Amino acid sequence: MLALKPSTKAASLAPRRLLCLLGHLSPRDNPPATVQQQRRQWQQSQQVRALHSSSTVGRASMEEPAAAAAAAEKARAKAAVAQAVHPSPSAKHLSQLTNILNARDLAEASPKLKPGRLIRSGSPAHASLEDVLLLRRELHVQQLVDFRSSEEHKEDTAWSLMLSNGVIKTYDSYGAVVEVSVDHNAALHGVELQDIQLHRISLMERSRVVRGMMTKLPVSTLLWAGWYKLWGNRKDMHGVLMPEINRGGLLLIYQILADTSQADIAKALQVITASLQARQPCMFFCKLGKDRTGLMAALVLAACGLSEEEIVADYVRSDGVHEVALGGIEKDSDLAGMDQAVFAAAPPEAMRGLMQYLKERYGGMRQYMEYIGFGAEQQAALRRAMTDGEW
């Protein structure tokens, strides 16, 4: 069997080059390779590609039954959703939103939950005037929690409308407020509206995802991807890296999110709980309301005592979004080749896989929340705020 090993030079540079995989470090330029070095590099590249090709053939035959099982599971989950949805009074209003994706009252996940208190959605940054009036005047939304990345904030064009005279709080990765600003735009001057606050708590930044991938992907994959990038061979870098990322799929992203954004997740849960305790309806969102929002919704529902099946049923309702939005990393040239069909979906196995991961690593979803700083008493307070009394 052919044994492949990087050259002596590559071995000596391996630790540093590993971190350079996705541009996390910027190494000094290397001198041009000689003709002999280029020939050796090309030969090694061909050998590695041959190894990957041979392993892919066997893997494809193994994946066919798995794909059929996943399709059957997805069909069962959709049938379960139809039975699990509990329409809320706010559903009629939310269905009228024109520029906000995937909006629904979280109370639709269970009759135990009080409607009109907590809404999950895609970003309202491009909301129309009708959307804004519906959310702020009809549904009385007073608190917004934004999980999008700093890169995604650059796409905003209509916050002056949604946040007319609103307060914007920006949090750092430790959950501390680092900036408070007031939107002085008077676009809604003369319209009677309650005060509103926006809390910016990013759950997915590029640097975190890179660090997370360093711990999740096989070391051999990272070394070869780093080797190819070092020599400017981006095609083979993608050929080594992207099959592993696509195979990990949404579960890989959710695991990284749960492990690298713990302080932010805890702070978001605290902000949501405080909003509900103050009897101020809250809406939380990312760009599409599917992945980061799906994780946060699952944790809220777990704190409220819902079953795993109810949590999965709420999650898969986002399966019709058909877009990918992962904090901007989906546009990264180093990650070109992400499978749109994989990352645009919301399959039940992704949420079930996350719950199993949290169970194995932390003891369960409630134990995970305790571990990150949202303890049992705070979870009980959130549960009471979502289930007790009338507002």
C-alpha positions in Angstrom: 0.0 0.0 0.0 1.3 3.4 -0.9 2.2 5.5 2.2 2.0 9.2 1.7 3.8 11.6 3.9 4.3 15.4 3.5 7.9 16.4 2.8 10.3 17.4 5.6 9.6 21.0 5.0 5.8 20.5 5.1 6.1 18.5 8.4 8.1 21.3 10.0 5.5 23.8 9.0 2.4 21.6 9.8 1.3 23.2 13.1 1.4 26.7 11.7 -0.1 25.8 8.3 -2.9 24.0 10.1 -4.1 27.3 11.5 -3.7 28.9 8.1 -6.2 26.4 6.6 -9.0 29.0 6.2 -6.9 32.1 6.4 -6.9 32.2 10.2 -3.2 33.3 10.1 -1.4 35.1 7.3 2.0 33.4 6.8 4.8 35.1 5.0 5.1 34.4 1.3 7.2 31.4 0.4 9.8 31.5 -2.3 8.8 30.2 -5.8 9.1 26.4 -6.1 11.7 24.9 -8.4 10.6 22.8 -11.4 11.6 19.6 -9.4 9.5 20.8 -6.4 6.6 21.5 -8.6 6.8 18.1 -10.2 6.9 16.4 -6.8 3.9 18.5 -5.6 1.9 17.5 -8.7 2.7 13.8 -8.2 1.7 13.9 -4.5 -1.5 15.8 -5.5 -2.4 13.0 -8.0 -1.7 10.3 -5.4 -4.0 11.9 -2.8 -6.7 12.5 -5.3 -6.5 8.8 -6.3 -6.9 7.7 -2.7 -9.9 10.0 -2.2 -11.5 8.8 -5.4 -11.2 5.1 -4.4 -12.7 5.8 -1.0 -15.5 7.8 -2.4 -16.8 4.9 -4.6 -17.2 2.6 -1.5 -18.7 5.4 0.5 -21.3 6.2 -2.2 -22.7 2.6 -2.1 -23.0 2.8 1.7 -24.8 6.1 1.6 -27.6 5.1 -0.7 -29.6 3.2 2.0 -28.9 6.0 4.4 -30.4 8.5 2.0 -33.5 6.4 1.6 -33.9 6.2 5.4 -33.5 10.0 5.7 -36.2 10.6 3.1 -38.6 8.3 5.0 -37.8 10.0 8.3 -38.4 13.4 6.7 -41.8 12.3 5.4 -42.7 11.0 8.9 -41.6 14.2 10.5 -43.8 16.3 8.1 -46.8 14.2 8.9 -46.1 14.7 12.6 -45.8 18.5 12.1 -49.3 18.6 10.6 -50.6 17.1 13.9 -48.3 19.0 16.2 -49.1 22.6 15.2 -51.4 24.5 17.5 -52.6 27.6 15.7 -52.3 30.8 17.8 -54.3 34.1 17.5 -51.2 35.8 16.2 -50.9 33.3 13.3 -53.2 35.3 11.1 -51.2 38.5 11.6 -47.8 36.7 11.0 -49.1 35.1 7.8 -49.6 38.6 6.4 -46.0 39.7 6.7 -44.6 40.4 3.3 -40.8 41.0 3.8 -40.1 38.7 6.8 -39.5 35.0 6.3 -40.4 32.1 8.4 -42.3 33.9 11.2 -44.4 32.0 13.7 -45.5 32.2 17.3 -43.4 29.7 19.3 -46.6 28.9 21.2 -47.7 26.9 18.2 -45.3 24.2 19.3 -47.5 23.2 22.3 -50.8 24.1 23.9 -48.9 24.5 27.2 -47.4 27.8 25.9 -49.2 31.1 25.9 -49.5 32.8 22.5 -48.4 36.3 21.6 -45.3 36.3 23.9 -42.4 34.9 21.8 -42.1 35.0 18.0 -39.3 33.3 16.0 -38.6 34.5 12.5 -36.1 35.5 9.8 -34.6 39.0 9.8 -37.1 41.9 9.9 -34.3 44.2 8.6 -36.1 44.7 5.3 -39.6 44.9 6.8 -42.2 47.0 4.9 -44.2 49.7 6.6 -47.2 47.3 6.9 -44.9 44.7 8.5 -43.6 47.2 11.0 -47.1 48.4 12.0 -48.3 44.8 12.2 -45.5 43.7 14.5 -45.3 46.9 16.7 -48.9 48.0 16.8 -51.0 44.8 16.4 -48.6 42.2 18.1 -47.0 44.8 20.4 -43.5 43.5 19.9 -41.1 45.5 22.1 -37.9 43.4 22.2 -35.9 42.1 19.3 -33.0 39.7 19.7 -30.8 39.5 16.6 -28.4 36.5 16.2 -26.9 37.5 12.9 -23.2 38.1 12.4 -21.4 41.4 11.9 -21.0 40.5 8.2 -24.8 40.1 7.8 -25.5 43.4 9.5 -23.8 45.1 6.5 -26.8 44.0 4.4 -29.3 46.0 6.5 -31.2 48.8 4.7 -34.5 49.3 6.6 -33.7 49.3 10.3 -34.5 53.0 10.4 -38.1 51.9 9.8 -38.4 49.0 12.2 -36.4 50.7 14.9 -37.8 54.2 14.6 -36.7 55.9 17.8 -35.6 52.5 19.2 -32.6 51.5 21.3 -29.9 49.3 19.9 -27.7 47.3 22.3 -24.6 45.4 20.9 -23.0 42.6 23.0 -19.5 41.2 22.8 -18.7 37.4 22.7 -18.7 37.3 26.6 -22.3 38.6 26.8 -21.4 42.1 27.9 -23.0 45.3 26.3 -20.3 47.1 24.4 -22.4 49.7 22.6 -25.8 51.4 23.1 -27.2 53.6 20.4 -30.6 55.2 19.6 -32.2 55.3 16.2 -33.4 58.9 15.8 -35.1 58.3 12.5 -38.6 59.8 12.7 -40.1 57.7 9.9 -43.0 56.7 12.2 -43.4 60.1 13.8 -47.0 60.6 15.0 -47.8 56.9 15.0 -48.6 55.6 18.5 -46.1 52.8 19.2 -44.6 51.3 22.3 -40.9 51.6 22.9 -38.7 49.0 21.2 -35.2 47.6 21.8 -32.9 45.6 19.6 -30.3 43.3 21.2 -27.5 42.3 18.8 -26.0 39.0 20.0 -24.1 37.3 17.2 -24.0 33.5 17.4 -21.9 32.7 14.4 -18.8 34.5 13.4 -16.3 33.2 10.8 -13.4 32.9 13.3 -15.4 30.8 15.7 -16.5 28.4 12.9 -12.9 28.0 11.8 -11.8 27.2 15.3 -14.7 24.8 15.7 -13.9 23.0 12.5 -10.3 22.5 13.8 -11.8 20.3 16.5 -14.4 18.5 14.5 -12.8 17.6 11.1 -10.2 14.7 10.8 -6.6 15.9 11.4 -5.5 14.3 8.1 -8.2 16.3 6.2 -7.0 19.6 7.8 -3.4 18.8 7.1 -3.9 18.0 3.4 -6.2 21.0 3.0 -3.6 23.2 4.6 -0.9 21.7 2.4 -2.9 22.4 -0.8 -3.7 25.9 0.2 0.0 26.5 1.1 0.9 25.7 -2.5 -2.0 27.6 -4.0 -3.9 24.5 -5.1 -7.4 25.6 -4.1 -9.1 23.1 -6.3 -7.6 20.1 -4.5 -8.0 21.9 -1.1 -11.7 22.1 -1.8 -11.6 18.5 -3.0 -10.3 17.3 0.4 -12.2 19.7 2.7 -15.7 20.1 1.3 -16.7 16.4 1.2 -16.0 16.2 5.0 -18.0 19.5 5.6 -20.9 18.4 3.4 -20.9 15.0 5.1 -21.0 16.6 8.5 -23.9 18.8 7.2 -26.1 20.9 9.5 -25.2 18.8 12.5 -21.6 19.8 12.2 -22.6 23.4 12.1 -24.9 23.0 15.1 -22.3 21.3 17.2 -19.8 24.1 16.4 -22.5 26.6 17.3 -23.3 25.0 20.6 -19.6 24.6 21.6 -18.3 28.0 20.5 -21.1 30.5 21.3 -22.0 29.5 24.8 -21.8 32.9 26.5 -23.8 34.4 23.7 -26.5 31.7 23.9 -26.7 32.1 27.7 -27.1 35.9 27.3 -29.8 35.5 24.6 -31.8 33.2 26.9 -31.4 35.8 29.7 -32.6 38.6 27.5 -35.6 36.6 26.3 -36.5 35.7 29.8 -36.2 39.3 31.1 -38.4 40.5 28.3 -41.1 38.0 29.0 -41.0 38.7 32.8 -41.5 42.4 32.0 -44.5 41.3 29.9 -42.9 42.7 26.7 -43.5 40.5 23.6 -40.2 39.4 22.1 -39.1 38.4 18.6 -35.8 36.5 18.0 -34.3 35.9 14.7 -31.3 35.2 12.5 -31.2 35.8 8.7 -33.7 33.1 7.7 -35.0 32.0 11.1 -33.9 28.4 10.5 -30.5 27.4 12.0 -29.4 29.8 14.8 -33.0 30.6 15.5 -33.8 26.9 15.4 -31.2 26.1 18.0 -32.4 28.9 20.3 -36.1 27.9 19.9 -35.2 24.3 20.8 -33.5 25.4 24.0 -36.4 27.6 24.9 -38.9 24.8 24.3 -36.7 22.4 26.3 -36.6 24.8 29.2 -40.4 25.0 29.0 -40.6 21.2 29.4 -41.6 20.2 25.8 -40.7 16.7 24.5 -38.1 16.0 22.0 -40.7 15.2 19.4 -42.4 18.5 19.9 -39.0 20.3 19.6 -38.2 18.4 16.3 -41.7 19.2 15.0 -41.2 22.9 15.5 -37.8 22.8 13.9 -38.8 21.0 10.7 -41.4 23.7 9.9 -38.5 25.7 8.6 -37.7 23.1 5.9 -39.4 25.2 3.2 -37.0 28.1 3.4 -34.7 26.7 0.7 -31.9 29.1 1.3 -28.5 29.0 3.1 -27.5 31.6 5.7 -24.7 30.7 8.1 -23.3 34.0 9.3 -21.8 34.7 5.9 -19.4 31.7 5.9 -21.5 30.2 3.0 -20.0 33.0 0.9 -16.4 32.3 1.9 -14.2 31.3 -1.1 -12.4 28.8 1.1 -15.7 27.0 1.6 -16.8 27.1 -2.0 -18.6 23.8 -2.7 -21.0 23.7 0.2 -23.9 21.5 -0.8 -26.9 23.8 -1.0 -29.4 20.9 -0.7 -27.8 19.9 2.6 -27.5 23.3 4.2 -30.8 24.8 3.0 -32.9 22.0 4.5 -34.2 21.6 8.0 -34.3 17.8 8.3 -35.5 16.1 11.6 -32.2 14.1 11.8 -30.3 17.4 12.2 -32.2 18.4 15.3 -32.3 14.9 16.7 -28.5 14.6 16.1 -28.0 17.9 18.0 -30.1 16.7 20.9 -28.1 13.4 21.0 -24.8 15.4 20.9 -25.9 17.6 23.8 -27.0 14.5 25.7 -23.7 12.7 25.2 -21.5 15.8 25.8 -23.4 17.7 28.5 -26.1 15.4 29.8 -29.0 16.8 27.9 -30.4 20.2 26.7 -31.3 21.4 30.2 -27.9 20.4 31.5 -26.3 22.2 28.6 -28.1 25.4 29.5 -26.9 25.0 33.1 -23.3 24.4 31.9 -23.3 27.6 29.9 -24.7 29.7 32.7 -28.5 29.6 32.3 -29.3 27.6 35.4 -32.2 25.6 36.6 -33.8 28.6 38.4 -33.5 30.8 35.2 -35.0 27.9 33.1 -37.9 27.7 35.6 -38.4 31.5 35.3 -38.5 31.2 31.5 -41.0 28.3 31.7 -43.3 30.3 34.0 -43.1 33.4 31.7 -44.2 31.2 28.8 -46.9 29.3 30.5 -48.4 31.2 33.5 -51.3 33.7 33.7 -52.7 36.2 31.3 -51.1 39.4 30.1 
